[in-house]
Amino acid sequence: MAKREFHSTLILRGVEDLTPEFCNALYAAGCDDATPGMRQGTIFLDFTREAESFATALASAIKDAERSRIGVRVTRVELPE
């Protein structure tokens, strides 16, 4: 099956600010295809992940974000309209 790009936004808990340490830990955990951001005090990651299916892309994005060793948890997923 051919890989495609899938877009999603992961809403995070467990981090208060977009520090260089936070961004570096995410990158090292495999989130190099995500753009971190902050909106009204909420930290999020906008992903564009390549995978064979949306389910695979989403599961791997969540796994990578949560294994970043900085204590973040994904609390919600937002999909593009």
N, C-alpha and C positions, 0 to 999 in steps of 0.2 A: 504494500500500500504506500502511496506517495505521501510525503510529509507536506503539511500546509501550515500556514501561520494562523494562530488563534489569539484573540485579544480578550483580556479580562483585567479587572482591577481587584486586588486583594486589600481588604481593610484590616489593619493590624491593631493589636493591643500589646502592651508591654514595653513600649518605647514612647518617650515624651518629645523627642526632637530629632531632626535630621542632622545628626553629627557625622563627621568624617568616619568615626569608628563604626557607626551603624551602617553607613553606606559601604565601607570596605568589607565588613563582615558579610553583608548580603552578597556582594560581588564574589567573595571567596567561597560562599556556599552554593554558587551556581546561578545566582540571580542577575547575571550580566545582561540579560534580555529584559530587564525591568527598569522602569524609571520611578524612583521614589518621589513622593510628594507629600504635602501637608495642606489640609483644608479644614478650617475652623477647629484646629487642635487635633485633628484626626490624621494619623499617618497612613498612607496607602502606597501600594506598588502597582503601577500600570505595566502589565506584561504584554509582550508580543512574543509568544512562544511557538516554536516549530515542533510539530508532532504529527502522528498519524491520525489522531482524533482529538476532539475537544476535551473529552474526559481524561485522556492521557496528558494533554497539555496542562490542564487545571490541576490534576493530582500531583504532577511533578513540580509545578510552581509552588503549590502549598508546601509540599515536602521540603523543597529547597529553602523557602523562606523560614520555615520553622526549625530547620536544622542549622541555622546561622549562628547558633550559640550566643545569641544576645537576648534571649528570653521573649521573643515575639511569638504571638499566636494569631492566626488568621481568624477573625470573628465574622467576616462576611465576604461574599464574593459579589461583585457588580459586573454585569455583562454589558457590552456595547448595545446601543439601540439598533 
